[in-house]
Amino acid sequence: MKQHEIHRYLRRYFIANDSTIVEESPAHISVQLSIKLDKELMNRPFYWHYLEKTGGVPNPMTLTLITDQNSCPDHVKGEPIHFGSPRLNQIFASAKELGSFIRMYEQKLNLAGGSHPLHPWLSLNANVSFQCDRKKDVMLSLGLNLIHGQIVPHFFDRLKPLTLTPKIPDYCFTLSPLIRVESGIARLQKMIRTFAENEPADWAVAAHSRWQTDAALLESFYENEDEKPASYTAEKQALQEQYEPRIDVSLVNGGIFYLHQQQFQ
């Protein structure tokens, strides 16, 4: 992950979590943290506990992160951040926790007068892992329109060029879904299972072949043993764990996205 990619990631992370960017250059970003992110990142549990007990006025901190030390302005004092740094790992973990399910709205500039409807889309990103002694991961990103049921593959790629905001834009209103979120999740999960089941099985067949080869070699090592020792059982079990094909599906994250209707027609 390059430094400019880290900078863009940080910007999206802070904006998505209601934090205000107070100063920015290509080499740094200064942010007035929201209460939520102050609690997440700044390690002040006693401050927040005291404040909640006394009913005081919250005062979230400002955080300055330097993404390019070589070109950062001299007046900027902050914390260098790079791939592998503790702070970035902390933010990755926070984003995974806070961003497991989000709600975002499409924002368009220069909208004509009147009110503009935003259509609800349910998005799920899932990782399908085909595992044996080798591993292949396939990331699926699916979007389901919660009004008419259209399912769009590669949904995350469709969202990339859009301007999204956590607050509903002016002159826009949201349409109520006709499909319940729970039902929508079940539809997308069924589609993910269908993809996994329909994947060509040549990878599993090849794994079984390698398993049989190593199992035959193991048997040859112990063929003169009248009674197989414990090591034989352990090695045979290890071969099964190594080669036996399996498919694991894990949901990475999801969200509700309110979008202008013309996006996926």
C-alpha positions, 0 to 999 in steps of 0.5 A: 500500500503506497503512501498516497493510497494510505492518504486517500484511505485515511481521508475516506475513513475520517469522513465516513466516521463524522470527523472534520478535516481541518487542514490537509496537504498531499503530505498530511491530514489534520482531523477534528475527531468525532466522539466515536473516533476519539474513543476508538483511537486516542486511548482516553477511557478515564476521560470519557468515563469521567465526562459521562459520569459528570455530564461535562461537555465533550472535547474530542482531540485533533489528530494530525497524521503525516503521510509523506515526511519528505514533502510535509510542510515545516509547520506541521507537527504530527505523527508519521504513518505508513503501512505496518505502523501501529497507528495504521493497524489500529485504524484498519482494525477500527474500520473493520469494526465500525465499517462492518455495516454502513449506511451511505447516500449518493451526493450529486452536484447541480441537481435540478430543482425539486426533491430527488428520490434515492433508491435503497440498495443492500450491498454484501462483500463476501470472501469465498475461499477454496482451500486444500493444500493450496488456496484461492480466494475470490471476493464477491461484491453484490448489490440488491435493489430493495425495491424491485429486486435487481441484483448487480454483481461487482457492486463495489466497483460500481460505487467507486466513481460515486460521491457518497456521504453518511448524511442525506444530501439536500433536496433528496429523500429516501424511498422505503424498501419493499424487500426487508433487509433480512430477506435481502441478505438471504437472497444474496447469501443464496447467490454466494452459495450458488457461485461456490457450488458451481465453481469448476471442481478441477482444483478439488480433483487435483487435491485428491490426486496429490492426497492419494499420492502422499497417502500411498507414500505414507503407507509404504513407510509403514508397510512392514509394521504389524501394528501401526504406531501413533505417528502413523495415525498422526501423519495420516490425519495431517495429510487429511487436514492438508489436502481435503478440499473445503470451501469457506465463505465469510462475509467481509462487510455490507451496507445500505446505499441510497442511490439515484435510480439511473445508476444501474439501468 
